[in-house]
Amino acid sequence: MSAVLAGIDLGYAVGEQTILSGISVQASSGRVLAVRGPSGSGKSSLLTMLGGLIAPTGGTVTLDGTPVTPRSDLSLRRRFGFVLQGYGLVAALTARENIAIVLQEAQVPRSEVRSRVQAVLERVSLASVADHLIEDLSGGQQQRVAVARALVTDADVFLADEPTAELDAENRGLIISLLTERASAGAVVVIASHDPDVVAACDDVLDL
């Protein structure tokens, strides 16, 4: 399925502090867009606006022409997969359970959930710790769980915020490969990163 995610003249402010102003961006199926910039440049804010997690204070975000906002209906929100800073994992659940939650919320048949979770855990080389609690995993392992949780949904749009920050060279290459594969399969992929290896693997770059 072809998709186009677009942000037009986006701005974001907190109180009197302007974080982003006049940013326009377009990301299309089959391509990976890198959002590059130093800490504090607004990369995370841009990704969360593009995904409809927060509302811009100026401008609009659309997916295939449909507005994307925090009030978007469930069918639109399910088209997005997120890897956010802080990961958003439930510490008291296992790696397997954290990934399974998103499939259960999407009403995937129970018979499919376990096989899909197992497959994605193997893809991120975490099958051996699948039943370990998140709080017992290293930062790099938690980051890979967060990536697996986004990938397991087969979303149309993947928004990943510094998805390789905690990883060694081998696992960084693995995650880059998995995200670029999703683009090759037709997804929109947007990655916020200051990692030159990540940026080099992307098709397009937006500098903030």
N, C-alpha and C positions, 0 to 999 in steps of 0.2 A: 504494500500500500504506500503510495506516495504521500508525503506530508511536508508542510512548510510551517515552521515556527518563526514568527516575526515579532519584533519589538520596535515600535515607532516612537521616536522622540521621548525616550524613557527618562524619568527623573525620580530620585528617591531622596528624601530628607527625613532626618529625625530631629524634631524641634527646629532649632535654627541652623543645624549642621546639614549642609548639602553633601550627600555622598555620591550621587550620580546626577548628571544633567545632560539632556540632549543626546542620549545614546540611542542609535538605531542599529538593529541587527537582524539578519535573516539567516536561518539555518535550514537546510533542506535534506530530505531523505538521501541516503547514500554518501553523505559527506560528514566529516568530523570537523567541528569548529572549536578552536582553542580560544579561550578568553584569557588573555595574559595581562599581568600587571603586578605591581608591588603590593605588599600587605597594606591594607587600608584603601586600596583603589576602588573597591566596590564590586569585586568579582563575585563574592558570595551573595551580595544583595541582588546583583543582576540575575544570577541563576534562580534565586528564590522568586523573583518577579516573573521570570520566564516560565516557571513551573506553576504559577498561580498560588504560591504559598503566602506571599505578601502582595499587597496592592501597590503599584507605583503611585507616587504623588504627582506624576505627570506622565502623559503618553498612554499607549495601549499595547497589550500583548494579544496576539491571535495565533491559533493553530488552525490552519486551513480556513482562515477567514472567520473562525468562531472566537469570540473574546475569551481569554483565559484570565480568570480572577479567582480569589479565594471562595467565591460563591458559585463557581462553575459546577455543573451537575456531575454526578458520579461517573457517567459514561465518558465524559471528557477527562476527568481526573485519572481514570484508570488507564489512559493512554500514556501516562508519564511514569518513568522509573527514576528514582533519585538516589544519589550517593552524596550525602550531606556531611559537612564538617561536624565532628562529634558523633557521627554514624547513626545516632538515633536508635541504637539497639537496646533491648531489654536485658539488663545485666543478670537478672535472676532466671532467665531462660537459656536453653542451650543454643548453640549455633543453628542446629537443625530446626528448632522451634521458632527462632527468630525469622528464618526464611519461610517456613511453612505458614506463618501468620498472614503474609500478604496474599498467598494463594487461597487461604481459607476466606479471607475478606472478599476476594474476587469470586467466591463461590465456585472454585474449581472442585470437581468431584473428588471426594476423599481418596478414591482409588488411584487418582493421578498424583496427588500431592506428594506422597513419599518418594515416588520414582523421580519426579521432577526435582525435588529438593536434593536427593542423592546425586543426581546427574550434575547439578550446578555446583555442589560441594566438591565433586571430583574435578570439575573444570578449574576451580580456584585452588586445587591441591589442599583441601581441608577435610577430606573424608575421614581422616584418622582422628580428628578432634570434633566430629559432628555432634557428639553427645556431651561435650564439655560445656560448662556454663560460660557465658560471655565474659563474666568477671574474672574467669580463670585464664583467659586467652591474652596473648600479647597484643600490643597496639596494632602491629602489622596483621595479625590474624583477624582481629576485629574489623580492620579495614577491608580485608578480603571477604568477610561475612557480609559487610554492607554492600559491596559490589555484587556478590552473589544474590543478595536479596533483590537488588534492582534488576539483575539479568533474568531471574527466574520468571518474571512476569511477561517476558517477550513484548515489552512496551513498544509503542511507536516512537517515543521520544525518551532519550536518556540524558539526564542532567547530572554531571558528576563534578563535585567540588573537591579539588586536590585529591583525587582518588589514589595517588601513588605516594603520598607524603610520608607514610610510615614504612614503606617497603624497601627491601634490598633490591639490588639490580635485577636478579632473576625474577622475582615476583613483580617488580615494576614492569618488566617486559611482558610478563604474562597478562597483566591487567590491561596494558595498552593494546595487546593483541586481541583480547576479548572484546574490548570496546570498539576497536576498528572493525572487527568481524560483524558486530551488530550493525554498524553503518553499511557494510557491504551487503548485508541481508535486507537493507532498505530502511533502517531506522534513522531518525535524526539524532545525532550525538553532539552534545556540547560539553566541553571539559574546561573548567577553570583551573589553571595551573601556572606555576612559575618554573616547572621542571622542563628544561630544554629538550629532554628526550621525548616527553609527552608532546610538546609543541611541534617538534620536528615530525612526529607521526601523524599530525593533523593535516587536513586539506586546506583549511582556511584559518586565519588568525585575526582576532579582534583585540587591539591593544587599548587598555584603559589607562 
